[in-house]
Amino acid sequence: MLDWQNYYSERICTPSEAVKCVKSGQRVILGHACGEPQVLTRALVARAHELEDVEIIQRVAMGDSSYVEPEMQGHFRLNSLFGSAPTRKAIAEGRADFTPCFISEIPDLFLSGKVPLDVAMVTVTPPDNHGYCSLGISIDYTIQAARAAKIVIAQVNPEMPRTYGDTLLHVSEIDYFVPAEEPLIVLQPPTIGPVEEQIGMNAASLIEDGATLQLGIGSIPDAILSFLHNKHDLGVHTELFSDGVRGLVEEGVINGKSKTLHPGKVVSNFIMGTPELYNWVHENAAIALYPEDYTNDPFVVAQNYRMTAINSALEVDVLGQVAADTLGPMQFSGVGGQVDFIRGAARSPGGKSIIAFPATAKKGKVSRIVSVLARGSAVTTSRHDTDYIVTEYGIASMKAKTVKERMEALINIAHPDFRAEIRHDAYRTYFSF
């Protein structure tokens, strides 16, 4: 029988000692988003001059991401699963790579060996009395990556909340332990302006009592949440959530009573927010975190009654095609859980999906509803999948609509200044053969 306490104490080391196990040519995966082991990342970058051709895998990068700086070429190369602010420039300049993949399918890349992992670097809580550490706010792909990697290095951070669900690694599954207390990465609440408020009110009108919600983070999801105080018995089954969910749970609006899967639980695979949110989820039995190959599986999502998926877009054409992760040819973000949840919601009893976004960009100079997607854009969600599309100017329903009916519905929720131009271009493009 393993004496886990001795096992643990014998494998405690400093950050610089732990990352010495990384060799040139290996593949290293970092814990995700606000759960990134920052001490370990800095220690690895400090070894750059000793290493060549180390591939780093990460989805949402929230740390300083110094491994993508130009001087790191030849030492580290990022393989990003989701473009984010610290990594977009490196991807655009070809100094980093981007791998398209549905989030529900990412863990299988590691577990199946399609993308073998040499080292996983994660953040965990200190072990409990039975030798189990929690991955806290970032279960997502991180727990499956740790299970698949040849070597696991854990930053043991008392600041990490202990969460319930499928969040635990036993100390015997970890090779090196680096005790290092530091604040978790924080995502501050966004500013909600009048445009976001109107979008929030429009989208909230589509949410029925008893619905189970998937929503992301940012000003529009938070604006939608602000209009749900008069709803009843809502549930949450999502990819991630932030501070906006907390208030509705404490009010009893989100109680999960009508959920048909994990009733009473707020289900997610990762969390991003403030220290107050992290304190709230610590040992909170109402929160259940699971890996993303479970939470985002469309067949799992579909088991939720009135599943309502709420996502966003950068650009939508008059056919109902959604570009949500590219700005023309530039990789701006990633597919996120959008397609996983839209397809799951479509198969849910009473389910629906909503794409909500401002009608314009660049301070009103550019319409986000267009006749044709920008050259080089990747379609995130197909026209066959879109259901409701919402801007501050109204709601367009896509299901059972002809092409012309879709065009008119979408033109009618575009900014008034652009409607005539969009209509002219759309009819010339699609009906002038």
VMD Tcl script that draws the C-alpha trace (Angstrom):
set ca {
  {0.00 0.00 0.00}
  {1.38 3.39 -1.03}
  {2.44 5.68 1.77}
  {1.29 8.79 -0.06}
  {2.72 11.23 2.47}
  {6.24 9.88 2.00}
  {5.72 9.75 -1.77}
  {4.67 13.39 -1.72}
  {7.46 14.66 0.56}
  {10.15 12.82 -1.43}
  {9.09 14.54 -4.66}
  {8.94 18.13 -3.43}
  {11.34 20.35 -5.35}
  {11.93 23.90 -6.52}
  {10.51 25.23 -9.81}
  {13.91 25.18 -11.49}
  {14.57 21.61 -10.34}
  {11.17 20.42 -11.55}
  {11.40 21.82 -15.08}
  {14.79 20.19 -15.64}
  {12.84 17.12 -16.73}
  {11.84 18.98 -19.92}
  {14.15 18.07 -22.80}
  {14.69 19.58 -26.24}
  {12.21 18.36 -28.84}
  {9.56 17.45 -26.27}
  {5.92 18.50 -26.09}
  {4.74 20.31 -22.95}
  {1.14 21.15 -22.15}
  {0.28 23.97 -19.75}
  {-2.70 24.12 -17.41}
  {-5.47 26.16 -18.92}
  {-6.50 29.82 -18.61}
  {-6.63 31.14 -15.02}
  {-5.38 27.76 -13.78}
  {-1.99 28.12 -15.48}
  {0.92 27.19 -13.17}
  {2.63 30.55 -13.51}
  {5.65 29.68 -11.36}
  {6.38 26.64 -13.52}
  {5.86 28.55 -16.78}
  {8.37 31.21 -15.67}
  {10.87 28.56 -14.62}
  {10.57 26.83 -17.99}
  {11.05 30.08 -19.90}
  {14.13 30.80 -17.78}
  {15.67 27.63 -19.28}
  {15.10 28.79 -22.86}
  {18.82 29.06 -23.65}
  {19.25 25.36 -22.74}
  {16.38 24.08 -24.89}
  {15.53 23.73 -28.58}
  {12.28 22.94 -30.37}
  {10.09 22.52 -27.31}
  {6.43 22.56 -28.35}
  {4.06 24.20 -25.87}
  {0.35 23.41 -26.05}
  {-2.22 25.65 -24.44}
  {-5.71 26.88 -25.25}
  {-6.62 30.22 -23.66}
  {-3.40 31.90 -22.54}
  {-4.00 34.32 -19.66}
  {-0.47 34.64 -18.26}
  {2.39 36.73 -19.64}
  {3.02 34.09 -22.36}
  {6.66 35.14 -22.73}
  {7.36 31.85 -24.51}
  {5.87 33.40 -27.70}
  {8.20 36.41 -27.76}
  {10.35 36.70 -30.93}
  {13.54 35.91 -29.04}
  {12.09 32.53 -28.05}
  {12.09 31.28 -31.65}
  {14.04 28.06 -31.93}
  {13.59 27.40 -28.21}
  {9.80 27.29 -27.81}
  {6.96 27.11 -30.32}
  {3.36 27.46 -29.21}
  {0.69 25.18 -30.62}
  {-2.42 27.14 -29.65}
  {-5.88 25.62 -29.41}
  {-7.51 29.06 -29.00}
  {-6.04 32.39 -30.02}
  {-6.05 34.96 -27.22}
  {-4.65 38.42 -26.62}
  {-1.12 37.33 -25.62}
  {-0.75 34.89 -28.54}
  {-2.61 36.38 -31.53}
  {0.37 38.33 -32.86}
  {2.66 35.29 -32.75}
  {0.06 33.17 -34.59}
  {-0.49 35.89 -37.21}
  {3.26 36.25 -37.78}
  {3.79 32.50 -38.10}
  {5.86 32.22 -34.93}
  {3.16 30.07 -33.35}
  {0.73 27.52 -34.72}
  {-3.03 27.12 -34.36}
  {-4.81 23.76 -34.33}
  {-8.56 23.86 -35.08}
  {-10.51 21.41 -32.95}
  {-13.89 21.15 -31.25}
  {-13.33 21.50 -27.52}
  {-15.25 18.31 -26.84}
  {-12.65 16.44 -28.90}
  {-9.45 17.96 -27.48}
  {-8.91 15.51 -24.58}
  {-9.09 12.56 -26.97}
  {-6.11 13.96 -28.86}
  {-4.05 13.32 -25.74}
  {-5.72 10.20 -24.37}
  {-5.61 8.43 -27.74}
  {-1.97 9.31 -28.38}
  {-2.73 11.29 -31.54}
  {-0.92 14.15 -29.81}
  {1.46 12.45 -27.35}
  {2.37 14.54 -24.32}
  {5.78 14.37 -22.69}
  {5.17 16.76 -19.80}
  {2.04 18.29 -18.27}
  {2.44 21.30 -15.98}
  {-0.63 21.97 -13.82}
  {-1.81 23.81 -10.72}
  {-3.37 21.85 -7.85}
  {-4.51 22.33 -4.28}
  {-2.47 20.84 -1.45}
  {-3.41 17.18 -0.96}
  {-6.28 16.30 1.36}
  {-6.09 13.72 4.16}
  {-6.33 10.93 1.60}
  {-3.68 12.23 -0.79}
  {-5.97 13.80 -3.40}
  {-5.25 17.16 -5.01}
  {-7.93 19.17 -6.83}
  {-7.31 20.94 -10.11}
  {-9.74 23.57 -8.84}
  {-10.98 26.03 -11.44}
  {-9.43 24.41 -14.54}
  {-10.56 20.87 -15.25}
  {-11.24 21.41 -18.99}
  {-8.50 19.53 -20.90}
  {-6.06 19.84 -18.00}
  {-7.12 16.76 -16.05}
  {-7.13 14.55 -19.15}
  {-3.75 15.93 -20.23}
  {-2.33 15.08 -16.79}
  {-3.70 11.56 -17.13}
  {-2.13 11.18 -20.56}
  {1.31 12.80 -20.06}
  {4.44 10.80 -19.32}
  {5.49 13.25 -16.61}
  {3.28 15.54 -14.50}
  {4.63 18.57 -12.64}
  {2.24 20.25 -10.20}
  {2.46 23.69 -8.71}
  {0.85 23.17 -5.30}
  {-0.94 26.44 -4.68}
  {-3.08 26.97 -1.56}
  {-4.82 29.80 -3.44}
  {-6.46 27.25 -5.74}
  {-10.01 26.44 -4.57}
  {-10.98 22.82 -4.04}
  {-13.89 21.97 -6.30}
  {-16.24 19.02 -6.71}
  {-17.08 16.83 -9.68}
  {-14.26 15.05 -11.52}
  {-11.46 17.33 -10.34}
  {-9.02 15.14 -8.43}
  {-5.57 13.73 -9.06}
  {-4.01 11.45 -6.46}
  {-0.46 12.35 -5.53}
  {0.63 9.02 -7.06}
  {-0.41 10.43 -10.47}
  {2.03 13.33 -10.12}
  {5.82 13.14 -10.47}
  {7.05 16.45 -9.06}
  {5.48 18.82 -6.53}
  {6.42 22.50 -6.36}
  {4.85 24.26 -3.34}
  {4.33 27.84 -4.49}
  {1.60 30.11 -3.23}
  {0.61 32.97 -5.54}
  {-2.64 34.66 -6.57}
  {-4.54 32.97 -9.36}
  {-4.94 34.83 -12.64}
  {-7.96 37.11 -12.39}
  {-10.52 38.15 -14.98}
  {-12.27 41.34 -13.93}
  {-15.99 41.86 -14.70}
  {-16.54 43.66 -18.02}
  {-18.15 47.04 -18.53}
  {-21.74 46.81 -19.73}
  {-22.88 49.69 -21.93}
  {-26.30 50.57 -23.41}
  {-25.72 48.40 -26.51}
  {-24.91 45.36 -24.40}
  {-27.92 46.08 -22.18}
  {-30.29 46.09 -25.16}
  {-28.77 42.88 -26.51}
  {-29.09 41.36 -23.07}
  {-32.77 42.30 -22.85}
  {-33.49 40.92 -26.32}
  {-31.70 37.64 -25.68}
  {-33.21 37.22 -22.21}
  {-36.69 37.35 -23.75}
  {-35.93 34.01 -25.42}
  {-34.97 32.28 -22.17}
  {-37.81 30.29 -20.66}
  {-38.37 29.30 -17.05}
  {-36.75 25.96 -16.35}
  {-34.13 26.39 -19.09}
  {-30.57 25.13 -18.67}
  {-28.06 27.71 -19.88}
  {-24.72 27.64 -21.60}
  {-23.07 31.03 -21.67}
  {-19.57 32.32 -21.79}
  {-17.88 35.37 -20.34}
  {-17.84 39.00 -21.31}
  {-20.16 41.98 -21.40}
  {-22.97 40.36 -23.40}
  {-23.31 37.17 -21.28}
  {-23.22 39.33 -18.15}
  {-25.82 41.67 -19.65}
  {-28.09 38.72 -20.41}
  {-27.70 37.46 -16.84}
  {-28.74 40.87 -15.55}
  {-32.16 40.45 -17.17}
  {-32.89 37.03 -15.69}
  {-33.84 38.07 -12.15}
  {-37.53 37.47 -12.85}
  {-36.98 33.98 -14.29}
  {-37.55 30.77 -12.36}
  {-35.72 27.49 -11.85}
  {-32.90 28.06 -14.31}
  {-29.96 25.69 -14.55}
  {-26.41 25.92 -15.88}
  {-24.51 23.37 -17.97}
  {-21.73 25.28 -19.64}
  {-18.12 25.28 -20.74}
  {-17.16 28.10 -18.40}
  {-18.69 30.72 -16.18}
  {-17.66 33.87 -14.37}
  {-18.88 36.18 -11.62}
  {-22.26 36.92 -13.24}
  {-23.61 33.47 -12.38}
  {-22.94 33.81 -8.66}
  {-25.61 36.43 -7.93}
  {-28.37 34.46 -9.64}
  {-27.41 31.32 -7.72}
  {-27.51 33.19 -4.42}
  {-30.91 34.68 -5.35}
  {-32.28 31.23 -6.16}
  {-32.99 32.08 -9.81}
  {-30.39 29.51 -10.83}
  {-31.22 26.47 -8.71}
  {-31.13 23.60 -11.20}
  {-34.51 22.26 -10.07}
  {-35.67 21.65 -13.64}
  {-32.41 20.15 -14.86}
  {-32.69 16.63 -16.17}
  {-28.93 16.05 -15.93}
  {-27.09 16.84 -12.68}
  {-30.14 18.49 -11.10}
  {-29.27 21.20 -8.60}
  {-25.71 21.57 -9.88}
  {-23.96 24.33 -11.83}
  {-21.97 22.21 -14.28}
  {-18.90 23.58 -16.06}
  {-15.37 22.59 -17.00}
  {-13.52 25.75 -16.04}
  {-14.00 29.07 -14.28}
  {-12.54 32.54 -14.87}
  {-13.21 35.50 -12.63}
  {-12.37 37.42 -9.50}
  {-10.89 36.26 -6.18}
  {-14.39 36.58 -4.71}
  {-15.67 34.06 -7.25}
  {-12.80 31.69 -6.52}
  {-13.55 31.89 -2.80}
  {-17.23 31.20 -3.52}
  {-16.58 28.03 -5.53}
  {-14.18 26.64 -2.90}
  {-15.79 23.50 -1.46}
  {-19.15 24.67 -2.83}
  {-21.25 21.54 -3.38}
  {-23.53 23.40 -5.82}
  {-20.65 23.58 -8.33}
  {-19.64 20.47 -10.28}
  {-16.69 20.61 -12.69}
  {-15.99 17.89 -15.25}
  {-13.59 17.43 -18.18}
  {-14.62 19.06 -21.43}
  {-14.97 15.79 -23.31}
  {-17.97 15.28 -21.01}
  {-19.43 18.77 -20.51}
  {-19.15 19.71 -24.19}
  {-20.18 16.38 -25.69}
  {-23.28 17.28 -27.74}
  {-24.93 14.00 -26.74}
  {-24.44 14.91 -23.08}
  {-25.58 18.50 -23.62}
  {-28.76 17.25 -25.32}
  {-29.84 15.46 -22.15}
  {-30.60 18.81 -20.51}
  {-34.24 19.93 -20.73}
  {-34.69 23.25 -22.57}
  {-30.95 23.52 -23.16}
  {-30.32 27.11 -24.25}
  {-26.92 27.80 -25.76}
  {-25.82 31.44 -25.83}
  {-22.76 32.38 -27.87}
  {-21.36 35.30 -29.83}
  {-19.94 36.21 -33.23}
  {-17.48 38.51 -34.89}
  {-19.39 38.52 -38.17}
  {-22.56 36.90 -39.57}
  {-23.55 36.81 -43.23}
  {-27.09 37.03 -44.57}
  {-27.23 33.25 -45.01}
  {-26.80 32.82 -41.25}
  {-23.20 31.65 -41.35}
  {-21.29 32.63 -38.22}
  {-17.62 33.62 -38.11}
  {-16.80 33.62 -34.40}
  {-13.09 32.85 -34.22}
  {-11.47 34.66 -37.15}
  {-11.36 38.24 -38.37}
  {-10.86 37.56 -42.05}
  {-7.74 35.39 -42.20}
  {-6.54 36.40 -38.70}
  {-7.05 33.85 -35.96}
  {-8.71 35.93 -33.27}
  {-9.87 33.28 -30.80}
  {-11.16 29.73 -31.26}
  {-14.31 27.74 -31.77}
  {-14.87 27.48 -28.03}
  {-17.92 25.46 -27.10}
  {-20.15 27.15 -29.66}
  {-20.74 24.29 -32.09}
  {-20.74 21.59 -29.39}
  {-23.51 23.37 -27.49}
  {-25.51 24.54 -30.49}
  {-25.75 20.97 -31.75}
  {-26.51 19.66 -28.29}
  {-29.23 22.27 -27.76}
  {-30.80 21.39 -31.12}
  {-31.38 17.86 -29.83}
  {-32.56 18.89 -26.38}
  {-36.29 18.76 -25.57}
  {-37.38 22.38 -25.96}
  {-33.81 23.46 -26.66}
  {-32.66 26.49 -28.61}
  {-29.47 28.37 -29.43}
  {-28.77 32.09 -29.54}
  {-25.94 33.99 -31.25}
  {-25.82 37.46 -29.65}
  {-23.51 40.30 -30.68}
  {-23.44 44.07 -31.37}
  {-24.61 45.05 -34.85}
  {-21.46 47.10 -35.52}
  {-17.75 47.19 -34.78}
  {-15.08 49.88 -34.79}
  {-17.31 52.44 -33.06}
  {-20.16 51.97 -35.51}
  {-18.09 52.21 -38.68}
  {-18.37 48.54 -39.69}
  {-21.42 46.29 -39.83}
  {-21.05 42.86 -38.27}
  {-23.96 41.61 -40.39}
  {-22.68 41.38 -43.95}
  {-23.72 40.09 -47.35}
  {-20.60 37.90 -47.61}
  {-18.11 36.97 -44.90}
  {-14.75 38.71 -45.16}
  {-12.18 37.04 -47.39}
  {-10.26 34.41 -45.44}
  {-12.90 34.01 -42.73}
  {-13.52 30.56 -41.33}
  {-17.14 29.54 -40.76}
  {-17.52 28.58 -37.10}
  {-21.22 27.69 -37.15}
  {-22.91 26.72 -40.40}
  {-26.14 28.21 -41.69}
  {-27.78 24.84 -41.08}
  {-27.03 25.08 -37.35}
  {-27.99 28.66 -36.53}
  {-31.25 29.19 -34.66}
  {-31.77 32.68 -33.17}
  {-29.49 35.62 -33.98}
  {-29.73 38.68 -31.73}
  {-28.39 42.22 -31.89}
  {-29.44 45.41 -30.13}
  {-31.94 45.92 -32.98}
  {-33.90 42.74 -32.46}
  {-34.13 38.98 -32.92}
  {-33.87 37.02 -36.18}
  {-35.13 33.43 -36.25}
  {-33.31 31.21 -38.75}
  {-35.05 27.85 -38.46}
  {-37.43 26.90 -41.32}
  {-36.63 30.14 -43.16}
  {-35.90 30.36 -46.88}
  {-32.74 32.11 -48.00}
  {-34.66 35.31 -48.78}
  {-36.50 35.17 -45.47}
  {-33.19 34.76 -43.63}
  {-31.71 37.68 -45.50}
  {-34.56 39.99 -44.60}
  {-34.64 38.85 -40.98}
  {-30.93 39.52 -40.58}
  {-30.97 42.81 -42.48}
  {-33.74 43.98 -40.16}
  {-31.50 43.54 -37.09}
  {-28.47 45.18 -38.70}
  {-27.68 48.80 -37.90}
  {-30.13 50.97 -39.89}
  {-27.27 52.85 -41.57}
  {-26.09 49.66 -43.27}
  {-29.36 47.94 -44.17}
  {-29.78 49.30 -47.71}
  {-26.19 48.52 -48.63}
  {-26.38 44.98 -47.20}
  {-29.67 44.30 -49.03}
  {-28.30 45.59 -52.34}
  {-25.10 43.56 -52.08}
  {-26.92 40.44 -50.89}
  {-29.45 40.34 -53.72}
  {-26.78 41.15 -56.29}
  {-24.57 38.37 -54.94}
  {-27.14 35.59 -54.56}
  {-29.88 36.38 -57.12}
  {-28.27 37.97 -60.18}
  {-27.10 34.98 -62.19}
}
mol new
graphics top color blue
foreach p $ca { graphics top sphere $p radius 0.5 }
foreach p [lrange $ca 0 end-1] q [lrange $ca 1 end] { graphics top cylinder $p $q radius 0.2 }
display resetview
